[in-house]
Amino acid sequence: MTTLLDSYREHIVAAHKQPLFLLLVGFITSFVFIRFSVRMIRAQVRWWPGNVTPGGLHIHHMVFGLGFLLVGGIGVFATYGGRPWIDVFGLLFGIGCGLVLDEFALILHLDDVYWGEQGRKSVDAVIFGILFTALLLVGYVPLGVVPGQETRWGLITVISVNALASVITLIKGKLWTGLLGIMVPGLSWIGAIRLARPSSPWARWRYATRPRRRARALRRERLLHRRADRARTWLFDLIAGAPDKVPANHPAAHRVAERMAARATAHLDAHAARALARRSARLADRRSAAAHAGGTGTAGAAGGAHEGQAYGASGGGDGRGRGAQQRRRAVRAGRSRTYAVRPTGLEPRPERHSYLRTHTRRIRR
């Protein structure tokens, strides 16, 4: 115990890393606590307090995390980073980081996907944050440059190459290899050399014109990465809990169906509007024909001639044939081309829901 305390004083306190160390402690502690809390709530344990729901409103824990972040960040500037306040605010800032990043997937998708497959992105974000903070804690300063001492160019080169290899590995879709490669340099170099995963940005950019390499990547994905994915899923289930298997009657399963129903409804409404416009055009034609026949004093003969022109009973003697009559109807109905007159009967309509069905009268053309 004495050796541990001496090491802490030498490597943390004497090196002025205590605020960063407390930030990492708060980060890890808050993440572990909140994951334990939500798993107890999910298991419906009676002795656990449960969700915070004042007035029936469910407040997510990222709201409290934002409060911790604001208090910690503003407090450092307000106290000019003096001791012991910088240590306290560093701890508060770490607690806020853990609470906010635990719901990173909700912020990214703007949807409550905490227990879904998309919620695993929160665990990825937390692990990345912990590794990055630990990397800063292990190193004295970035790239190993110590003020007032001789620059170690060899160490700078190794760290720079490792950082580049880690970025390439992450772009190739190998998240865990890239994250662990930040702390273990050789691991990220191997990931940068090997083939990318077929769904990664690197494969979309580089393998689109290389079918053989893409086929090799697909074959390797099926053979090798399947086991790694199973191990990763097991580890994530152990850390964060298994995601929900959404049943068929779950509200989340109906969201896609609701969007498709809304699109179908809009299409059917447009179809009904076009049918109404065509029916209004036909009624207007008949009224105008009746009014014209009544004005000339030969209502019967003119009405018969007009009906013969409109429906094919006669060829027409005043220059208004069937084609002109159809074009006028098309313009009034809002269409840009003529259409053939169908036989008497109902127009074919797509199937509708019972609460959206509109009753259309049978129209004889």
C-alpha positions in Angstrom: 0.0 0.0 0.0 2.9 2.4 0.8 4.5 1.6 -2.5 1.3 2.4 -4.3 0.9 5.7 -2.6 4.5 6.6 -3.3 4.0 5.8 -7.0 0.8 7.9 -7.0 2.7 10.9 -5.5 5.6 10.5 -7.9 3.8 9.8 -11.2 0.5 11.7 -10.6 0.9 14.5 -8.0 4.5 15.5 -8.8 3.8 15.4 -12.5 0.8 17.7 -12.1 -1.6 15.0 -13.5 -4.0 14.8 -10.6 -6.8 16.8 -12.3 -6.6 14.5 -15.3 -6.5 11.4 -13.1 -9.6 12.5 -11.2 -11.3 13.2 -14.5 -10.6 9.7 -15.6 -11.8 8.3 -12.3 -15.0 10.2 -12.5 -15.5 9.1 -16.1 -15.2 5.4 -15.4 -17.1 5.6 -12.1 -20.1 7.4 -13.5 -20.3 5.1 -16.5 -20.2 1.9 -14.3 -22.7 3.4 -11.9 -25.2 4.5 -14.5 -25.0 1.2 -16.4 -25.6 -0.7 -13.2 -28.5 1.6 -12.5 -30.2 1.2 -15.9 -29.8 -2.6 -15.7 -31.5 -2.7 -12.3 -34.3 -0.5 -13.7 -34.6 -2.8 -16.7 -34.7 -5.9 -14.4 -37.5 -4.1 -12.4 -35.7 -4.6 -9.1 -38.0 -3.3 -6.3 -35.3 -2.0 -4.0 -33.7 0.3 -6.7 -35.2 3.8 -7.0 -35.9 3.7 -10.7 -36.1 6.4 -13.3 -36.4 10.1 -12.5 -39.9 11.0 -13.8 -41.2 14.3 -12.2 -44.7 14.9 -13.4 -44.6 11.9 -15.7 -41.7 13.3 -17.7 -38.8 10.8 -18.1 -35.5 12.8 -17.6 -32.5 11.0 -19.2 -29.3 10.9 -17.3 -27.5 12.8 -20.1 -29.4 15.9 -18.8 -27.6 15.5 -15.5 -24.4 14.9 -17.3 -24.7 18.2 -19.2 -25.1 19.9 -15.8 -21.9 18.3 -14.5 -20.1 19.4 -17.7 -21.2 23.0 -17.3 -20.3 23.2 -13.7 -16.9 21.6 -14.2 -16.0 23.6 -17.3 -17.2 27.0 -16.0 -15.8 26.4 -12.6 -12.3 26.0 -13.9 -12.4 29.3 -15.6 -14.1 31.0 -12.7 -11.4 29.9 -10.2 -8.5 30.4 -12.7 -7.6 26.8 -12.3 -6.3 27.1 -8.8 -6.1 24.3 -6.3 -7.9 22.5 -4.9 -10.8 23.7 -7.1 -9.2 22.3 -10.3 -9.2 18.8 -8.8 -12.9 19.1 -7.8 -14.0 20.5 -11.1 -11.9 17.9 -13.0 -13.8 15.1 -11.1 -17.2 16.7 -11.9 -16.2 17.1 -15.5 -15.3 13.4 -15.7 -18.7 12.4 -14.2 -20.4 14.5 -16.8 -18.5 12.9 -19.6 -19.5 9.4 -18.4 -23.2 10.3 -18.2 -23.4 12.1 -21.5 -21.4 9.5 -23.6 -23.4 6.7 -22.1 -26.3 8.1 -24.2 -24.2 9.0 -27.2 -26.4 6.9 -29.5 -29.6 8.8 -28.4 -27.9 12.1 -29.3 -26.6 10.7 -32.6 -29.9 9.2 -33.8 -32.2 11.6 -32.0 -34.3 8.6 -30.9 -34.5 6.4 -27.8 -32.3 3.5 -29.0 -30.6 2.9 -25.7 -31.5 -0.8 -25.6 -31.4 -1.3 -29.4 -28.6 -2.4 -31.6 -27.8 1.3 -32.3 -27.2 1.8 -28.6 -23.9 -0.1 -28.8 -22.4 3.1 -30.3 -22.6 4.6 -26.8 -20.3 1.8 -25.5 -17.9 2.5 -28.4 -17.8 6.2 -27.6 -17.2 5.6 -23.9 -14.3 3.1 -24.6 -12.8 5.6 -27.0 -13.0 8.4 -24.5 -11.5 6.3 -21.7 -8.6 5.2 -23.9 -7.9 8.7 -25.1 -7.9 10.1 -21.6 -5.7 7.2 -20.4 -3.3 7.9 -23.3 -3.0 11.6 -22.2 -2.5 10.4 -18.6 0.3 8.0 -19.5 2.3 10.5 -21.6 3.9 13.5 -20.1 2.8 15.8 -22.9 1.6 14.9 -26.5 4.4 13.6 -28.8 6.8 13.3 -25.9 8.1 16.9 -26.2 9.2 18.1 -22.8 9.8 21.9 -22.5 13.4 22.7 -21.7 14.8 19.4 -22.8 16.2 17.9 -25.9 13.5 16.8 -28.4 13.3 13.1 -28.8 12.7 12.8 -32.6 12.6 9.0 -32.6 9.7 8.9 -30.1 7.9 11.6 -32.0 8.2 9.6 -35.2 6.9 6.4 -33.6 3.9 8.1 -32.1 3.1 10.0 -35.3 3.2 6.8 -37.4 1.1 5.0 -34.8 -1.5 7.7 -34.8 -1.7 7.6 -38.6 -2.0 3.8 -38.6 -4.7 4.0 -35.9 -6.7 6.5 -38.1 -6.4 4.2 -41.2 -7.5 1.2 -39.1 -10.6 3.0 -37.9 -11.4 4.1 -41.5 -11.1 0.4 -42.5 -13.9 -0.4 -40.1 -11.7 -2.1 -37.4 -12.9 -0.2 -34.4 -11.4 -2.3 -31.7 -8.1 -2.7 -33.4 -7.8 1.0 -34.0 -8.8 1.9 -30.4 -6.5 -0.6 -28.8 -3.8 0.3 -31.2 -3.6 3.8 -29.6 -2.1 2.2 -26.6 -0.3 -0.8 -28.4 1.5 0.6 -31.4 2.1 -2.7 -33.3 -1.6 -3.6 -33.2 -2.7 -0.6 -35.2 0.0 -1.2 -37.8 -1.3 -4.7 -38.5 -4.8 -3.4 -38.8 -3.7 -0.7 -41.3 -2.0 -3.2 -43.5 -4.7 -5.9 -43.6 -7.8 -5.8 -45.8 -10.7 -3.4 -44.8 -14.1 -4.6 -43.8 -16.6 -4.6 -46.8 -18.9 -2.1 -45.1 -16.2 0.4 -44.1 -15.5 3.8 -45.8 -12.2 2.5 -47.0 -13.9 -0.3 -48.9 -16.3 2.1 -50.5 -13.5 4.4 -51.6 -10.9 1.9 -52.7 -12.6 -1.4 -53.5 -15.3 -0.1 -55.9 -13.1 -0.6 -58.9 -11.3 -3.7 -57.5 -13.7 -6.6 -57.5 -11.1 -9.2 -56.6 -10.0 -7.4 -53.5 -13.6 -6.8 -52.5 -14.4 -10.5 -53.0 -11.4 -11.3 -50.7 -12.7 -8.8 -48.1 -16.1 -10.4 -48.2 -14.7 -13.9 -47.9 -12.6 -12.8 -44.9 -15.6 -11.1 -43.3 -17.5 -14.3 -43.5 -14.8 -16.5 -42.2 -12.7 -14.5 -39.7 -14.8 -11.5 -38.4 -17.8 -13.7 -37.5 -15.9 -15.1 -34.5 -14.6 -11.7 -33.5 -18.1 -10.2 -33.8 -19.5 -12.9 -31.5 -16.8 -12.2 -28.9 -17.4 -8.5 -29.2 -21.2 -9.0 -28.8 -20.6 -11.2 -25.7 -18.3 -8.5 -24.2 -20.8 -5.7 -24.9 -23.6 -7.8 -23.4 -21.5 -8.3 -20.3 -20.7 -4.5 -20.0 -23.9 -2.8 -21.1 -26.6 -5.6 -21.2 -28.1 -7.4 -24.2 -30.2 -5.3 -26.6 -33.9 -5.8 -26.8 -35.4 -8.1 -29.3 -38.2 -6.0 -30.7 -41.4 -8.0 -31.0 -43.8 -7.6 -33.9 -46.3 -5.6 -31.9 -43.7 -3.2 -30.4 -44.2 0.5 -31.2 -40.7 0.7 -32.5 -41.5 -2.0 -35.1 -44.4 0.0 -36.4 -42.4 3.2 -37.2 -41.4 2.0 -40.6 -45.0 0.8 -41.3 -46.4 4.1 -40.3 -44.0 6.0 -42.6 -45.0 3.7 -45.5 -48.7 4.1 -44.7 -48.2 7.9 -44.7 -46.7 7.8 -48.2 -49.5 5.5 -49.4 -52.1 7.8 -47.9 -50.6 10.8 -49.7 -50.6 8.8 -53.0 -54.2 7.8 -52.6 -55.3 11.3 -51.7 -53.7 12.6 -54.9 -55.5 9.8 -56.8 -58.8 10.8 -55.3 -58.2 14.4 -56.1 -57.5 13.6 -59.8 -60.7 11.5 -59.9 -62.7 14.3 -58.4 -61.3 16.8 -60.9 -62.2 14.5 -63.8 -65.8 14.1 -62.5 -66.1 17.9 -62.1 -64.9 18.4 -65.7 -67.6 16.0 -67.0 -70.4 17.7 -65.1 -69.2 21.1 -66.3 -69.3 19.8 -69.9 -72.8 18.6 -69.5 -74.0 21.9 -68.0 -72.4 24.0 -70.6 -73.9 21.8 -73.3 -77.4 22.1 -71.8 -77.0 25.9 -71.5 -75.9 26.2 -75.1 -78.8 24.1 -76.3 -81.3 26.1 -74.3 -80.0 29.4 -75.7 -80.5 28.4 -79.4 -84.0 27.2 -78.8 -83.3 23.6 -79.9 -82.4 22.0 -76.7 -83.3 18.5 -77.8 -81.4 18.5 -81.1 -78.4 20.3 -79.7 -78.2 18.2 -76.6 -78.3 15.0 -78.8 -75.6 16.4 -81.1 -73.4 17.4 -78.2 -73.8 14.0 -76.5 -73.0 12.3 -79.8 -69.8 14.4 -80.1 -68.7 13.7 -76.5 -69.4 9.9 -76.4 -69.0 8.9 -80.0 -72.6 8.8 -81.1 -71.8 11.1 -84.1 -68.8 12.6 -85.8 -69.9 16.3 -85.2 -70.8 18.9 -87.7 -69.6 22.2 -86.1 -65.8 21.3 -86.0 -65.8 20.1 -82.4 -65.0 16.3 -82.6 -64.3 13.8 -80.0 -60.6 14.7 -79.8 -61.3 18.3 -79.1 -63.9 17.3 -76.4 -61.3 15.0 -74.7 -58.6 17.7 -74.8 -60.9 20.2 -73.1 -61.8 17.7 -70.4 -58.1 16.9 -69.9 -57.3 20.6 -69.4 -60.1 21.1 -67.0 -59.0 18.0 -65.0 -55.5 19.4 -64.7 -53.8 16.8 -67.0 -51.3 17.5 -69.7 -52.3 14.9 -72.3 -55.4 13.3 -73.6 -56.7 9.9 -72.5 -58.8 7.2 -73.9 -62.4 6.8 -72.7 -62.8 3.6 -70.8 -65.9 1.4 -70.8 -68.7 2.0 -68.3 -67.8 0.9 -64.8 -65.7 1.8 -61.8 -62.1 3.0 -62.3 -59.4 0.6 -60.9 -58.3 1.9 -57.5 -55.6 0.5 -55.2 -56.5 -1.2 -52.0 -57.1 1.2 -49.1 -57.3 0.9 -45.4 -60.8 0.8 -44.0 -60.5 4.2 -42.3 -59.2 5.8 -45.5 -61.7 4.4 -48.0 -63.7 7.0 -49.8 -66.9 5.9 -51.5 -67.0 6.8 -55.2 -70.2 6.8 -57.2 -70.4 4.8 -60.4 -69.9 7.3 -63.3 -71.0 6.4 -66.8 -68.9 8.0 -69.5 
